[in-house]
Amino acid sequence: MREFVIDWSDAEVQAVLDRVAAARIPEVPVSGWGAGCDPAFLEKFRQHWVNGYDWRAAMADLNRFPQFIANVDGLDIHFVHIKGEGSAARPLVMTHGWPGSIYEFWACAEELAFPSRFGGSAEDAFDIVMPTLPGYGYSGKPAAPLGPRGTAGLWNKLMTEVLGYSSYLAQGGDWGSLVTSFLGADHADDVRGIHLNMLPFRRFTAPDDEESQQWSAGLEAASFLYGGYSHLQMTKPNALAMMAAESPLGQAAWILERFHDWGDLGEREVDEVFGMDHLITNVMLYVMPDSFISALYYYHGLMLEGMSSLAQTKVLAPLAYAAFPGDALMAPPPRHFVEQTYNVARWTPMPKGGHFAAMEQPRLFIDDVRAWGRDAWTA
């Protein structure tokens, strides 16, 4: 294990900005977000990226927490490790998703690790571990596509063998919800409890009640509207990788579309919810390490692991679920439907918030993780 610092040079950043400035945004027959990324918003995004984004301040913010690289089963894993206050801080591994990064948790991490700085109790402190998914950011690029079940095995070794925790808690959304679910299924002896804001495992049985039928129909409609990216990345990612290889702005367009479609925006624009600088920094964590392409293949990794595992795996570790109602990609399912697969111990309906819970509603997210942690650690 070695310490790590993100270090972007002037020349490296300028080369990216030059490509962003020179990129052509084509004329398209459908304006707005109805057919994908809004060209007008992408131009606004481009102008701020080139002329208004303080990349040095962003880099300093990314280096705010201690970072490390550890070799786990032959693959370099980049992670943040924040040792919480007090002598009894509970270890918590938090896993991001697509098209996010560990930056998803930046608004929550310090308060979870040092609650007394924010008027809370030191007894609620966590040791925070935030690993970067294989192929993403500054983690190593696997020689062959790796999926969430394989990642769960890496995470368990990171927590128990590299960092030396005898047991730990786990949280995740999007891909993080799959990795965390597999931690709760395959490594329940080490994982005391899991906290999810998306529920990916479910029995593929015909719903037999009205509530489940309505949810299933909504999920099918959402998959049709918002799931094309997933099918492409899972089955045929090569052409997308080739088109995006030399286009940071094209990568940004592909990423921004997910934040727009899956966030709980209401009547607001996507940058009003997430912040323009925050969106750009998240994109930079794909562009600067040249990880956009390797991240695409994580979906192919799930296909190679076997999609059937999402229906056949029983999660034994106690589950806490934070049900954010504005997740357009995967709305909260009926609880009894979830109990076929998960060991549900806690269920929290949220008043608002979407797919990127920790970014959209950090206050609700922190409070729920903190309350869950009190019970899960002593259960």
Sequence and secondary structure as in RCSB ss.txt:
>XXXX:A:sequence
MREFVIDWSDAEVQAVLDRVAAARIPEVPVSGWGAGCDPAFLEKFRQHWVNGYDWRAAMADLNRFPQFIANVDGL
DIHFVHIKGEGSAARPLVMTHGWPGSIYEFWACAEELAFPSRFGGSAEDAFDIVMPTLPGYGYSGKPAAPLGPRG
TAGLWNKLMTEVLGYSSYLAQGGDWGSLVTSFLGADHADDVRGIHLNMLPFRRFTAPDDEESQQWSAGLEAASFL
YGGYSHLQMTKPNALAMMAAESPLGQAAWILERFHDWGDLGEREVDEVFGMDHLITNVMLYVMPDSFISALYYYH
GLMLEGMSSLAQTKVLAPLAYAAFPGDALMAPPPRHFVEQTYNVARWTPMPKGGHFAAMEQPRLFIDDVRAWGRD
AWTA
>XXXX:A:secstr
 EEE     HHHHHHHHHHHHH      SS TTTTSS HHHHHHHHHHHHHT  HHHHHHHHTSS EEEEEETTE
EEEEEEE  SSS  EEEEEE  TT  GGGGHHHHHHHH GGGGTS GGG EEEEEE  TTSTTS   SS   HHH
HHHHHHHIIIIIS  SSEEEEESTHHHHHHHHHHHH TTTEEEEEESS          SHHHHHHHHHHHHHHHH
H HHHHHHHH  HHHHHHHTT HHHHHHHHHHHHHHHS  TTS HHHHH HHHHHHHHHHHHTTT HHHHHHHHH
HHHHH TTHHHH  EEEEEEEEE TT SSS    HHHHTTTEEEEEEEE SS  SSHHHH HHHHHHHHHHHHHH
HHH 
